[in-house]
Amino acid sequence: MNLKPIATEKAIMKVELENILTFLVEQKTTKEEIKKESDDLFKVKVEKIRTQIRNNKKIAYVKLNKKDLAIDLATKLGLM
């Protein structure tokens, strides 16, 4: 499974306002797998995951714990 960060205007607003990172994932990926990969790759605590299927693509909204700032991670990923 691969987490591909999304860098749209809406995704950047979610990073800044709601501490949420947005990723494109494979459709068969479960929320538990997304959480485990986020924890392992980025060393952050995930508070909540929401998913949405749009145009045959699955989008994962990963809300981070208040101690882990999404804006710091987004900067490391080159989104900001």
SEKE-39000 format. One record per residue: residue in one letter; chain; x, y, z of N, C-alpha, C, O in turn. Coordinates in steps of 0.05 Angstrom, whole numbers. Layout:
+----+----+--------+--------+--------+--------+--------+--------+--------+--------+--------+--------+--------+--------+
| aa | ch |    n.x |    n.y |    n.z |   ca.x |   ca.y |   ca.z |    c.x |    c.y |    c.z |    o.x |    o.y |    o.z |
+----+----+--------+--------+--------+--------+--------+--------+--------+--------+--------+--------+--------+--------+
|  A |  A |      X |      Y |      Z |      X |      Y |      Z |      X |      Y |      Z |      X |      Y |      Z |
...
+----+----+--------+--------+--------+--------+--------+--------+--------+--------+--------+--------+--------+--------+
END
This chain:
+----+----+--------+--------+--------+--------+--------+--------+--------+--------+--------+--------+--------+--------+
| aa | ch |    n.x |    n.y |    n.z |   ca.x |   ca.y |   ca.z |    c.x |    c.y |    c.z |    o.x |    o.y |    o.z |
+----+----+--------+--------+--------+--------+--------+--------+--------+--------+--------+--------+--------+--------+
|  M |  A |     17 |    -24 |      0 |      0 |      0 |      0 |     18 |     25 |      0 |     39 |     25 |     12 |
|  N |  A |      8 |     45 |    -13 |     23 |     70 |    -14 |      5 |     93 |     -6 |    -18 |     95 |    -15 |
|  L |  A |     16 |    111 |     10 |      2 |    136 |     17 |     13 |    157 |     -1 |     37 |    164 |      0 |
|  K |  A |     -4 |    168 |    -19 |      5 |    190 |    -36 |     -8 |    216 |    -27 |    -32 |    219 |    -28 |
|  P |  A |      8 |    235 |    -17 |     -3 |    260 |     -7 |    -17 |    276 |    -29 |     -7 |    277 |    -51 |
|  I |  A |    -38 |    289 |    -22 |    -53 |    306 |    -40 |    -47 |    335 |    -32 |    -49 |    342 |     -9 |
|  A |  A |    -40 |    352 |    -52 |    -32 |    379 |    -46 |    -50 |    399 |    -60 |    -41 |    417 |    -75 |
|  T |  A |    -76 |    396 |    -57 |    -95 |    415 |    -69 |   -100 |    438 |    -49 |    -91 |    437 |    -26 |
|  E |  A |   -113 |    459 |    -58 |   -119 |    482 |    -40 |   -135 |    472 |    -16 |   -130 |    481 |      7 |
|  K |  A |   -155 |    455 |    -21 |   -172 |    445 |      1 |   -156 |    429 |     20 |   -160 |    431 |     45 |
|  A |  A |   -138 |    412 |     10 |   -122 |    395 |     28 |   -103 |    412 |     45 |   -100 |    406 |     69 |
|  I |  A |    -92 |    433 |     34 |    -74 |    451 |     50 |    -90 |    466 |     71 |    -81 |    470 |     93 |
|  M |  A |   -115 |    474 |     65 |   -132 |    487 |     85 |   -138 |    468 |    108 |   -138 |    476 |    131 |
|  K |  A |   -143 |    442 |    102 |   -148 |    423 |    123 |   -123 |    419 |    141 |   -126 |    415 |    165 |
|  V |  A |   -100 |    420 |    129 |    -75 |    418 |    144 |    -73 |    441 |    164 |    -68 |    437 |    188 |
|  E |  A |    -78 |    465 |    154 |    -75 |    489 |    171 |    -97 |    492 |    192 |    -91 |    499 |    214 |
|  L |  A |   -122 |    486 |    185 |   -144 |    492 |    202 |   -152 |    468 |    220 |   -161 |    472 |    243 |
|  E |  A |   -150 |    443 |    210 |   -161 |    420 |    224 |   -141 |    399 |    231 |   -148 |    379 |    243 |
|  N |  A |   -115 |    403 |    225 |    -94 |    384 |    231 |    -99 |    357 |    217 |    -94 |    336 |    228 |
|  I |  A |   -108 |    359 |    192 |   -115 |    335 |    176 |    -97 |    334 |    151 |    -94 |    354 |    137 |
|  L |  A |    -85 |    310 |    146 |    -70 |    305 |    122 |    -88 |    289 |    103 |   -103 |    272 |    112 |
|  T |  A |    -86 |    294 |     77 |   -102 |    281 |     57 |    -84 |    264 |     39 |    -64 |    273 |     28 |
|  F |  A |    -92 |    238 |     36 |    -76 |    220 |     20 |    -94 |    205 |      0 |   -118 |    201 |      5 |
|  L |  A |    -82 |    198 |    -23 |    -95 |    181 |    -42 |    -85 |    153 |    -36 |    -61 |    148 |    -35 |
|  V |  A |   -104 |    134 |    -33 |    -96 |    106 |    -26 |   -111 |     87 |    -45 |   -129 |     95 |    -59 |
|  E |  A |   -102 |     62 |    -45 |   -115 |     42 |    -61 |   -143 |     36 |    -50 |   -147 |     38 |    -25 |
|  Q |  A |   -162 |     29 |    -67 |   -190 |     26 |    -58 |   -193 |      4 |    -38 |   -211 |      6 |    -21 |
|  K |  A |   -178 |    -17 |    -40 |   -181 |    -40 |    -22 |   -169 |    -36 |      6 |   -172 |    -53 |     24 |
|  T |  A |   -155 |    -14 |     10 |   -141 |     -8 |     35 |   -161 |     -2 |     57 |   -180 |     14 |     54 |
|  T |  A |   -157 |    -14 |     81 |   -175 |     -9 |    104 |   -164 |     14 |    120 |   -141 |     22 |    118 |
|  K |  A |   -181 |     24 |    138 |   -173 |     46 |    155 |   -151 |     38 |    174 |   -133 |     53 |    180 |
|  E |  A |   -152 |     12 |    183 |   -131 |      2 |    201 |   -104 |      2 |    187 |    -84 |      9 |    200 |
|  E |  A |   -104 |     -6 |    162 |    -79 |     -7 |    147 |    -68 |     22 |    143 |    -44 |     26 |    144 |
|  I |  A |    -86 |     40 |    137 |    -78 |     68 |    133 |    -65 |     79 |    159 |    -45 |     93 |    159 |
|  K |  A |    -78 |     73 |    182 |    -69 |     82 |    208 |    -41 |     71 |    214 |    -23 |     85 |    223 |
|  K |  A |    -38 |     44 |    209 |    -13 |     31 |    215 |     10 |     43 |    198 |     32 |     48 |    208 |
|  E |  A |      4 |     47 |    172 |     25 |     58 |    155 |     32 |     87 |    162 |     55 |     94 |    162 |
|  S |  A |     12 |    102 |    170 |     17 |    130 |    179 |     35 |    130 |    204 |     54 |    145 |    206 |
|  D |  A |     28 |    113 |    223 |     44 |    111 |    248 |     73 |    103 |    241 |     91 |    114 |    252 |
|  D |  A |     76 |     82 |    225 |    102 |     72 |    219 |    120 |     91 |    202 |    143 |     96 |    209 |
|  L |  A |    108 |    102 |    181 |    123 |    120 |    163 |    130 |    147 |    176 |    153 |    156 |    174 |
|  F |  A |    110 |    159 |    188 |    114 |    187 |    197 |    118 |    190 |    227 |    124 |    212 |    236 |
|  K |  A |    116 |    168 |    243 |    120 |    169 |    272 |    101 |    189 |    285 |    110 |    206 |    301 |
|  V |  A |     76 |    188 |    278 |     56 |    206 |    290 |     33 |    190 |    301 |     28 |    167 |    293 |
|  K |  A |     18 |    202 |    319 |     -6 |    189 |    330 |    -30 |    198 |    313 |    -35 |    222 |    310 |
|  V |  A |    -45 |    178 |    303 |    -69 |    184 |    287 |    -93 |    184 |    306 |    -98 |    165 |    320 |
|  E |  A |   -109 |    205 |    305 |   -133 |    207 |    322 |   -157 |    195 |    308 |   -172 |    180 |    321 |
|  K |  A |   -160 |    201 |    282 |   -184 |    191 |    268 |   -178 |    190 |    238 |   -162 |    205 |    227 |
|  I |  A |   -191 |    171 |    224 |   -188 |    169 |    195 |   -216 |    168 |    183 |   -233 |    153 |    191 |
|  R |  A |   -220 |    185 |    163 |   -244 |    184 |    147 |   -236 |    178 |    118 |   -215 |    187 |    109 |
|  T |  A |   -252 |    162 |    104 |   -246 |    156 |     76 |   -269 |    164 |     59 |   -292 |    166 |     67 |
|  Q |  A |   -263 |    168 |     33 |   -283 |    176 |     14 |   -275 |    164 |    -13 |   -251 |    166 |    -21 |
|  I |  A |   -294 |    153 |    -27 |   -288 |    143 |    -54 |   -301 |    163 |    -74 |   -325 |    167 |    -74 |
|  R |  A |   -284 |    174 |    -91 |   -293 |    194 |   -111 |   -279 |    188 |   -137 |   -255 |    186 |   -138 |
|  N |  A |   -294 |    186 |   -158 |   -284 |    180 |   -185 |   -265 |    155 |   -185 |   -244 |    156 |   -196 |
|  N |  A |   -275 |    134 |   -172 |   -260 |    109 |   -171 |   -233 |    112 |   -156 |   -215 |     95 |   -160 |
|  K |  A |   -230 |    132 |   -140 |   -205 |    136 |   -124 |   -213 |    139 |    -95 |   -233 |    151 |    -89 |
|  K |  A |   -197 |    127 |    -78 |   -203 |    128 |    -49 |   -185 |    150 |    -37 |   -160 |    150 |    -40 |
|  I |  A |   -197 |    168 |    -22 |   -183 |    189 |     -9 |   -185 |    185 |     21 |   -207 |    181 |     32 |
|  A |  A |   -163 |    187 |     35 |   -162 |    183 |     64 |   -156 |    210 |     77 |   -136 |    223 |     70 |
|  Y |  A |   -172 |    218 |     96 |   -168 |    242 |    112 |   -158 |    233 |    139 |   -173 |    220 |    154 |
|  V |  A |   -132 |    238 |    145 |   -119 |    229 |    169 |   -117 |    252 |    189 |   -101 |    270 |    185 |
|  K |  A |   -132 |    251 |    211 |   -131 |    271 |    231 |   -110 |    263 |    252 |   -111 |    241 |    263 |
|  L |  A |    -91 |    281 |    256 |    -69 |    275 |    275 |    -76 |    284 |    303 |    -93 |    302 |    307 |
|  N |  A |    -63 |    272 |    322 |    -65 |    280 |    350 |    -56 |    309 |    353 |    -40 |    318 |    338 |
|  K |  A |    -66 |    322 |    374 |    -59 |    351 |    378 |    -29 |    355 |    382 |    -19 |    377 |    376 |
|  K |  A |    -15 |    335 |    392 |     14 |    338 |    397 |     30 |    337 |    372 |     51 |    349 |    370 |
|  D |  A |     19 |    323 |    351 |     33 |    321 |    325 |     20 |    341 |    306 |     -4 |    338 |    300 |
|  L |  A |     35 |    360 |    297 |     24 |    380 |    279 |     25 |    372 |    250 |     47 |    364 |    240 |
|  A |  A |      3 |    372 |    236 |      2 |    364 |    208 |     18 |    383 |    191 |     29 |    375 |    171 |
|  I |  A |     20 |    408 |    199 |     35 |    428 |    183 |     65 |    421 |    182 |     78 |    425 |    162 |
|  D |  A |     75 |    410 |    205 |    103 |    402 |    205 |    108 |    379 |    186 |    128 |    378 |    171 |
|  L |  A |     90 |    359 |    187 |     93 |    336 |    169 |     89 |    344 |    140 |    103 |    334 |    122 |
|  A |  A |     70 |    362 |    135 |     65 |    371 |    107 |     90 |    385 |     96 |     96 |    383 |     73 |
|  T |  A |    104 |    400 |    113 |    128 |    414 |    105 |    150 |    394 |     98 |    163 |    397 |     78 |
|  K |  A |    152 |    373 |    114 |    172 |    352 |    109 |    166 |    337 |     83 |    184 |    329 |     68 |
|  L |  A |    140 |    334 |     77 |    132 |    320 |     52 |    133 |    338 |     27 |    130 |    329 |      5 |
|  G |  A |    139 |    364 |     32 |    141 |    382 |     10 |    114 |    393 |     -1 |    112 |    402 |    -24 |
|  L |  A |     93 |    391 |     16 |     67 |    401 |      7 |     64 |    431 |     12 |     48 |    444 |     -2 |
|  M |  A |     80 |    442 |     30 |     78 |    471 |     36 |    102 |    486 |     28 |    104 |    510 |     31 |
+----+----+--------+--------+--------+--------+--------+--------+--------+--------+--------+--------+--------+--------+
END
